[in-house]
Amino acid sequence: MLTTLAACADAPEASHSPSPVPRSSDGPAVVTGAQRLVNERFRPLDGMRVGLVTNHTARVDTADGGPGHLIDRLHEAPNVIVGALFGPEHGIRGDAEAGAGVSGGRDATTGAPVHSLYGASKKPTQAQLRGLDALVFDMQDVGARFYTYISTMGYAMQAAAEAGIPFVVLDRPNPIGDRVEGFGMEPRHESFVGLYPVPVTHGLTVGELARMITGEGWLDGLEGLDLRVVEMEAYRRGMPWEDTGLPWIPPSPNVPDVETARVYPGTAFFEGTTASEGRGTRVPFTHVGAPWVDADALAQSLTEAGLPGVRFEPATFTPVDLPGQGTNPKWEGRAISGVRLTVTDPAAFRPVATGVWVVAGVYAQAEGNDRRDYVKADWLAKLAGTDRLRRMLTDGTSPDSIAAAWEAEAEAFAERAEPYRLYE
């Protein structure tokens, strides 16, 4: 069952402290689903003992108007009991680096047990849900298929359906807009970084995606799920983050700002190669390259490609061990030459196509063993959702032709997603 809850009325270092974002318009600031719940004194959860799938990004205003966390506001509410907390990849506090196991424990404020959804189990167990009346999801996603928070959401939806309790999504903006781009995920490449048959960028909020997951039957056992989405107020489809009026809280250590989130869906392909995606620096994903790259030539060739909404500049950087952000990065201690990507027009920028251009540009300069070993076939296929990207790259297919190859399926997905959208 689908339910939308209506209102009752070089670069900065990674940080989890909210930072002000300049507004590019005088329109109203977005009110997130979590903030609406707070403003309504949690009436949709009245009398419930809830489990919360969340992390450090679940920020809401406190009673005096300052920044706070949804966990604390729920704990303060006289009509709701926090019965359990569930943490995704990077943990409840968001300080565990990518791929690192996350442990459980007990929350000092609420006394509720904390269960890891990024360790031995990625799905809440029925024992962990026992005694709960609802499971609530609130995390800031980045809008890319291979960002694991949406996989965590799907598994939590399954667990709620099995337990016969509502699953409530508190909606937040998609920070990279509504552009649909990239190959769809093929079933044989399904993994925790690709759980649904969607393009690399799906253009949906997490609430919209939850509706589509349920409506399209992408996961088993959701036929009877009581799915409820608390919509945002004043949010427009594809709205630039700068217009939301919301502070940026890094959803993970290597996405320190909105600029990084925007390029991430494309430059994350470098994780499926031997080249550097910038991990082990304070500028991951916006700076990419390899020891063999001629930075000036690469920046010039990419500039001449005329890609919309982005500027390329020669760059050099040296990955180092950064505990909590980039442990044992590729090419640790080696000087890397490459490019810095700066998004100049978010509405025009095509992150996935741009990522293919840069990956292909670095590959074109590789020789000998560097060229032979460049692609990590299995990992690139998981990220791309298909092996077609690897085959086309190594066959010398032009980046424009690669992007053209996914256009029809991306358009078909966008049309299929239309009934699940909540915002104009």
N, C-alpha and C positions, 0 to 999 in steps of 0.2 A: 504494500500500500504506500503510495506517494503522498506525503502531506507537506504543504508549505505553511509554516507558522507565520501568520500575519501579525502586525503590531496590534496590541490592545490599545491603544491610542494610535712623489711617486705615488703612493696611494695610501689611503687610510688603513690603519691596522684593523684586523677583524675585531669586532667588539659586539657584545650582546646588549649594550646600553642603547636605548632608543635615541635616535637623533632626529631633530626637526627636519622636515622636508619642505622645500619652498613650494608654494602653491603657484600654479600657472594660470589659475582663474579665480574669480571671486565667488564661485558657486559654493553650495554647502558642502561641508566635509562629510565623508562617508561614515555612517554608523555601522559598525560590524555586527554580525549576528550575535556575538558574545556581548557586545555593549548593549544591544537591544534587550538581551535577556536580563542584564543587570538593571537597565532602566525600568524594566517591567517587574522588577523585584522577584525575578525567577518564577513568575506565576505559571508558565508552561511546565515547570518541574515541581509544582507545589506538592509537598508531602512525599516526595520521592527520595529514595536512597539511590544515588547515582554513581556510576563509574565514569571517569573522565580520561579520554585518550588525548593527551596534550603534551606540550613542551613549553619552553620559555617564551614562545611567541604569542601565547594566549593572553596578551595584555588588554586590560580594560581600565577605565578610569575608576579611581577610588571615590569614596563618599565625598571627599573634599576636593575632587577634581584632579588630583595628581595621578601618576601612573601606578598601576597595580597589576595583579595577576588574577585570572579567573578562579584559580584554586582558592585563593584567599577570600575573594568575594563570595564564592559558594559556601565556604566555611563559616563566614560571618552571617549568612542568610539564615533566619530562624525557621524557614519552611523547606529547607533542603539539607540532606545529609550527604557528605562526601564519603562514599563507601569504599572506593578503590581508585587508584591512579595507574595509568598505563603509559609507559614511555616508549617512543619510537627510536629509530636510528638517531644517534647523537644525544639521546637521553632526555629526561625531563628538563634538564637545564641547558641542553643544546651545546655542551662543551666536549662531547666525545667526537673524535674525528671520524671521517667516513670509513665504514667497514669495521670499526672497533666494536667489540661486544659491549653491551649495556647491561648493567646489573640492576637488581631490584632493591627492596629494603622497606623502610617505613618513613612516611612523610612526617617531619617534626612538627609541622603546624597543625595538620588535621588528624594525625595519628593513623591515617589510612595506609593500608599496604600499597607499596609501589611495585608494579610488575613490569618487567622488561618485555617489549615486543620486538627486540632486536638482539636475540641471544639464542638459547636453546629452542625457544618457540617464538614465532612471529604472529601468533594468533591468541587472543585471550582464551583461557580454558574455561570450561563450564564451572569448575570449582571456583575459579577466580570471580566469576559473575554471580555466584550464588548469593541470594539476598538482595541483589540490585534490582531496581525498578526501571532503569534506563541506562543506556550507554551513550555518552555525549562525546563528540569529536570536535576539537578546536585546535587547529594548527595552521600556520601560514605556509602555504605551498608556493612553489615557484612556477608552476604551469608547464613543466616538462614531464613527459611520460616516465623517464627513468629516475626521477626524484622519488625516493621510496616512501614518502609520507602517504601518497595515494594508494600504494600497495597495502600499507598498514591499515588504512581506512577500509579497504575492501575486506581484509581478513577480519577486522573488527565488526563489520557489517554481518559477515557470516556468523560470527560468534553470537551476536545479538539475536539474529534470526533463530539460531538453535536454542537459545535461552528463552525465546518468546517475549523479549523485551524491546521497547522502542529504541531506535538508533537515531540520535538527534545530531545533525550537522549544523554547527554555528559558522555561517558562511563568512569568508574573507575574500578580498580582491585577488584576481589573477594579476600578478605584478608585471607580466610581459604582454598583457593585452589579449585580444581575441584572434590573433593570426593562427591559422591552422596550416601546419607545414611539416613535411617529412614523410617518410614511408610509414605505413601502418605496421603494427607488430604482428608478425606471423606466428601461429601457434607453436611451431617447433622451436622458436627462440624465446618462448615465455620464461620469465624468471622474476625474481623479486624486483628487478629494475625494469620490468616490462610485463605487467600482469594483464593488461587490457589491449584489445585490438584497435588502438588509437594512434594517430600520427605522433611524431615527436613532440610537437606543440599542439595541444588539443583545443585551446581557446576557451576553456570552461573554468568556472570557479569549482571549488571542491564540492559545493552543494549541488551544482549542476551535474558534475561528474558522478556523484553518488546516485542521482536520479537516473542517469543514463546506464550506469552499471546495473542497477536494479531492473530498469525497463527493458534493457537489451538482453538480460539474462547472462551476463558475462561471467558470473560466478555461480557455482552451485548453491542451492539451498536458500536463495533470497526470495522465493516466490511469495512467502508470507511475511516478509520483513515489514515492520511498521516504521517506515523511513520518514523522518520529519526534518525539514530544512528551515532554519531561522534565517530569513533573507536579510540582506543589508538594506539600509536606507540610503538614498541619494547616490547609489552606484549605477554607473552606466556601462553597458557592454563595451569592453575594450578601453576602459578609462585609463589614462596614464597614471602611474602611481603618484606623480607629483600633484595631481588634482584631487587625490583622495583626502589630503590633509592628515594622513596617518604617519606616525613615525616609522622608519624602517628598523626592524629588529632582525638581525641576521638569522635566518632560519637554520643555518649550519655554519661551522667555522669557515668554510671556503666560499661562502656567498655573503661577503661583508657589506655589500651595498646593492642598490637597485641596478647600477650599471653592470655589475657582475651577473645578476640574475638575468639581465637581458641578453647577454652574450652566451650564457651557460648552455642553452640547448644546442648550440652549434659547436662551441669550442670544447665541450665535454667529449666530443668524438676523439679528441687527442688522447683520452684515457685508453682508447682501443688501438693506440699506436705506440711506437717506441719514442716518439717526440714528447716534449714536455707540455703539459697543460697549465703549467705555472704553480703546481702544488710545491710546497716548500718555500714559497715566497708570500709576501703580503699582497700580491696582486694576481691570485689564481684566476685562470680562465680569461682574463682581459689581456694577459701576456702569454704568448705561446711561441714555441720554437724548438730548435735542436742545435747541437754543436756544429753541425755541418752547414747551417743556413747562412746565406749571404743576406743579412737583414735589409740592407738598402734595396737590393734587387727584389726581394720578396715584397716589401712595402710598395715599391714602384709598380710591380706587376698587379698587385691587388688593387691599387689605386686606379690603374688603367682599366681594370675590369668594370669600373663604374657602378659598383654595388651601392644600392640606395641606403641612406641613413647611417653610414658608418665611415669613419676615417681610420686609416692605417698609418702607423709611424714605426720606423725602425726601433728596435728595443734590444737591450741586453739584460740578462738577469742570471743569478746563480742560485739554484735551489739548495736549501740547507734543511737540516732536520729541525722541524718546528713541532714540538710535542703538542698534541691536541689539534693540530691543523695539517701538518704534512710530515709524518714520520717516514723516514727512509724514502724520500721522493726520488723519482727518476732523475738520473744525472746529478745526483747529490754532489755538491762541491765543484761541478763543472760549469764553466761559463757557457751560457746559452744565448744564441742570437736568434732573433725572431721579430715579431711585430706586437705592437700594442693596439688593441681595438678600442675605439671610442665611439659610442653611439651618439650620433648628431641629430637624428630624427627617429624617435622610437616608433612612430606610426608607420614610417616607410621601411624601417629596418627589417630584414629577413634573417633571423638568427641561424636557422638551419642551413639555408642555402649559403650564407656567409661562412658558416663553419666548414662546409664542404669545400668551398673555394680555398680556405686557408689550409686545411688538411691536404688538399691536392697540391697546393703551392709548395708546402714543405716536402712532400713526397717527390715532386718534380726535381728538387735540388739534391735529393739523396742519390748516392752512388754505391756500388759494391754491396757489402754486407748491410749497410744502413738501408739500402733500397730493398734488398731481399727480405730483411727482417722487420720492415717498417710496420706492417699491419699485424695486430694480434687478432686473428680471424674470429675466434669465439667471442671475445669481449666486444669487438666492434659490431658483430652481428647482434649481440644483446642490446647494445645501445641504439643501433639503427633500427632494430626490430626485424632485420632481414640480412641476408648475405649479399643482397644485390649491391649495396653500397661498396663493399670490399671488391666485388668482381668488377664493377664499373670503374673504380679508382685504378685498380691494377691493370685494367685493359686500356687505360688511357682515355676513357670517356670524359668529355669536357664537363666541368661543374654545371654549366647551364643545362646540358643534356640530362645530367643526373637529377637536377631539380625538376626538369620537365617530366621526368619519369614518375614522379610522385604526385603531380598536380591533379590528375583525375581522381585518384583515391582520396586525396586531401579534400577536394571539393565534395566528393560523395559523402565523406564523413561529416563535413560541416552541415550538409543538408540533413543528414540523418540525426544530427545532434540538435537540430532546431527545436523539436518539441520539448526538449529537456531544459532549454534555456529559461532563466528566470528574470533576465534584465534586458531592457531595450537598448 
